[in-house]
């Protein structure tokens, strides 16, 4: 659906984004995650054709953006970080206006406006002035104008900014409902929303892609075998001491010692330099301990994000 090759945007000698290359499949929800200033908004504006790239190419559905911008923009719906709303219009008249400038007319326009009102759940305020809407309704209406022409690609820049927890949950549900019929790109620096909303995450740092994958994949890449969880039958202190003697192990923490059904079972987490799983297993088996479980520890998205962006955070400070 989307192909970007060496996509870059320069302002003088400063690169806002530099040589971004990625592909995104149709019908997925993909999040651009990064600290403020990481290049998220610039990247989305380049993909939407709102900014012209300095270097590189973008193809949407196989069509080159620079060679045929009108055709590509016809396939895109874009919600910038500040929704392009007109406060003096009613909700319905605004959606009609948005549909008309996208080429809809007559009964097709009427039907689509009513559909969109229900999709983004603004039908109950359809006759209200846009200027009287709450922030949550304004964000919904902003998404409405982005999807009114049934675009293949929907781009949402920070769609949950300023929303309260209930509105965030509603927005998450709305964005997920767009998947399948649309490919959805969104940006955020809010970790939980990217995690709970997106199928795939592109982490940006200083204008470059520094990680790409699902939350689980990013956690595995970061861990690289260096954080291991184990369940072992034996005395916790004895097991801990034995594992601490393995070359490369930095620390061994007892997470829990089982009771009742898990009596005699200790659960531990080992932090090590590199992949020491084989050495840990050998040490336990040679010592006569019952090794019940050994797995690479899962990293929460917050851990991954902090680790990947800590250099940028220091530079910003």
N, C-alpha and C positions, 0 to 999 in steps of 0.2 A: 504493500500500500504506500509506504513512505520510504524513500531512499535518499539519504544525505551522504554526500562524499566531500570530505575536506572542507566542510562549510565553515566560513570564517567571516568575522566582521571587525574591521579595523577603524579606529578613530585616530587619525594621525599615526603615531607609532605604537599606540596602545591597542591591544587585541581584546575586545569584549568577549568574543568567543574565537577559538582557534582550532581549525582542522577537525571538526566534529564529523564522524562517519558512523552511521548506524542504519539499520533497517527495522521497520515496524510492520507487523502483520495486520491485515484487515480485521476489524471487529474486536480489537483488544483495547484495554484501557492502560495507558502508559503514563507514568509519572516522572517528571523532571524534579529531582530533589537536590537542594543545595542551600548553602547559607546565602544571606543577602549579598548581592554583588557577584554571585557565582556565574551569572550568565543565563539564568533561566528565562527571564522575560525576553532578552535579546534573541535567544534561540527560537522561542515560540513565534516571535514577530518575523523572523527570517522564514520560518516554515509557512507562516500565513501569507507571506508576500507583502507584509506591512513594512518591512525593511529590505533593502537590496543588499545582497551579500557582496563582500569585497572579493572573496575567493570561494570556489567550490560550487557544487550543484545540488539542487533539490528536485526530486521527481515525485509527484503525487499521482498514484495510479498509472505510472509509466509516462506521465506527461512532464516535460521539463519546465520548471517554473520560470526560468529566465527567457526561454524561447516562446512560451505561450502562457503568459501570466493571466490573461482573462479566463482561459479554460480552467486553469488550476484554481483560481479564486472562486470560480463557479462551484467547485467541489468542496469548498471549505466554509465552515462557520466559525467565527472567531469572537470570543469574549475577552477583551482586554481587562487589565486589573481594575480599571474604572469603567463600568458598563456605559455604553453610549446611549443614554436614555434622554428623552425629552420630557421634562416635568409637566409641561402644559398639556400634554396629550393624555388620553385615557389609555389604559392597558391594552384594550382591544384595538383602538385606532393605531397605537404604536406597532403592534404586531402586524396589522394590515399594511402599515407603511413599510415595515421591514420586509414583508413578503412581496410587496409591489416592486421595491427596488431590486429584488432578487428575481423578478420576471414572472411572478404569479399574478393572476387576474381573475375576475369573474367568480364563478361558483367554486373553482379550484382554490382560489385565495380564501374565500369564506370558509370552506371546509377545512383547509389546513390550519387556519387561525384557531378554529374551535378545537381541533385536535391538539395543537400545541398548548392551548390554555389548559387542557386537561393533563397533558404530559408533564408540564412544569408546575401544575397545580396553582394557577393564578385565575382559574375560571370564576372563583367566588369574588374576585376583586376586578373583574373584567371591565366594569364601567367606572372604576375609580381613577382619579388622576394619578399619573406616575409619581408626581411630586409628593403625594400623600402616603406613599407606600413605605413600609418598614424596610430596613436594609436587607432582610432575608428575602422579601418579595422582589426587591430590586434585582438581587442576584438571580433569582428564578427567572425573572423577565429577561434579564441579560442572556441567560441560556436559551430562552424561548426565541429571541431574535437570531441566535446563532444556529438554531436547528430548523427554522421555519421553512427553509427551502430544501430540506432533506439532504444535507451535504454528506458526502462520504466521510469527511474528516471534520471533527469538532475539536477546537483548540480553546482551552480554558486557562486563563492566567490567574492564579491565586483565587479560585472561585469560593473558597471558604473563609477568606480574610474578613474579620470583623463579625463573624456569626457566633451566636451563643451555642452551647452544647446541643440543645434540641435542634436548632437550625442546621448545625453541622451534620448531625445524624440524618436529617431529612435530605440534605444536599448530597451526602454520600450515597444514599439510596437512589436519588435521582440520577446521579452520574453513572452508577452501575447499571441503571435501567437503559441507558443509551447504548451500552456495549452490544455488539452484534450488528444492529442496524447501522451504527456509526463506529468508526475508529475514533477513540477519544484520547487526546493528549492534555495533561494538566500539569501545572507547576505548583509547588508548595515547599515551604520549609518546615511544615508541621509533620513530624515523622509518622504519627499514628494514622493520619489521614491517607498518606501515601501507602502505608502498609495495608490498611483495610479497604482501600478503594481500587488499587491498581494491580494489574496482572504482572507488570514488569516495571522496574525502576532504573532510571538512568541518573546516576549521581554526578553532578557537575561541581567542579572546583576550579576557580580562577579561569573560567572560560573553556575548560576542557572536560571531557568525559573521563572520570576517574574510576568508575565502576558501572557495570551493566548486568542486570539479571533480576531474578525474583529475590524476595527477601531471604529465602532459604539458601539460594545460590550465593548471594553476597556473604551470608554468614559463613558458609563453607569455605569460600575463597579467603576470607579474612582469617579464619581459624587455621587453615592449612595443617590440621592435625595437631596443632600446638595446645589446644584445650580439649581435654578428654574427660568424660564422665564414666565412672565405673560402679558396678555393684559387685561386691565380693563377700563371700561367706568367710567370716573370721573376725578376730578382735580388731577394732578400729585403730587403736594405737599401733599395734604390731604391723598391720597392713600399711598404714601410713608411713611408718619408718622404712619398710621394705621398698615402697615405691619411691620414696625420697632419695634412695640410693641409686636410682637409674640415671645414667649419664644424660644431661640435657634438661632434667626436671628442675624447675625453679621453685615450685611450691606444690604442696598437697593439702587440700582442705577436706575435712570430713563434713559432708552435707547433712547426713542423718545416719543414725544407727537404728536398725529396724526393731520393731516390737511385734508381738502377737504373731501373725502369719509370716512376718519378715524377721523373726527372731534370729539373731546371729548374722544378719546381713548388714554390711556397712556400705553407704554410698559416698563416693569421693569425687572430687574434681581435681585434676592434675593440670597445672600450667607448665608448659615446657617450650624450649627452643626447638622448633621443627616438629616433625612427626615421630612420636615415640611410642605409638600404639603397640607395635610388635614387641618392643623391648619391655613394655609394661606387662604384656600378656605372658611373656617368657618368664619374667621375674616372679610373677604370681604362681604360675604353674610349677616352676622349680621349687617354690616354697611350700607347695602342697595346699595352697588356698583354692577355694572354689570360685572361679571367675564366672559370674552369672551374666554380666553385661559389660560391654566396652564399646563406647561410641564417641565420635567427635561431638563435642558440645555444640548445641545450637546457640547462635548469637542473636540477641534481639536487634531489631533494626536500629535502635538508638545506639547500641554499642558499635555497630558497623559504621553508622554515620559519623559518630565522634571520631572513630579511628581513621576513617578515610579523609575527613576534612580538618583534622587537627592542625595541619600545617597552615591551611588557609585561615583558620580561626586565630592562630598566633600572629599571622601577618596583619590581619585586620586590627587586632588589639594594639 
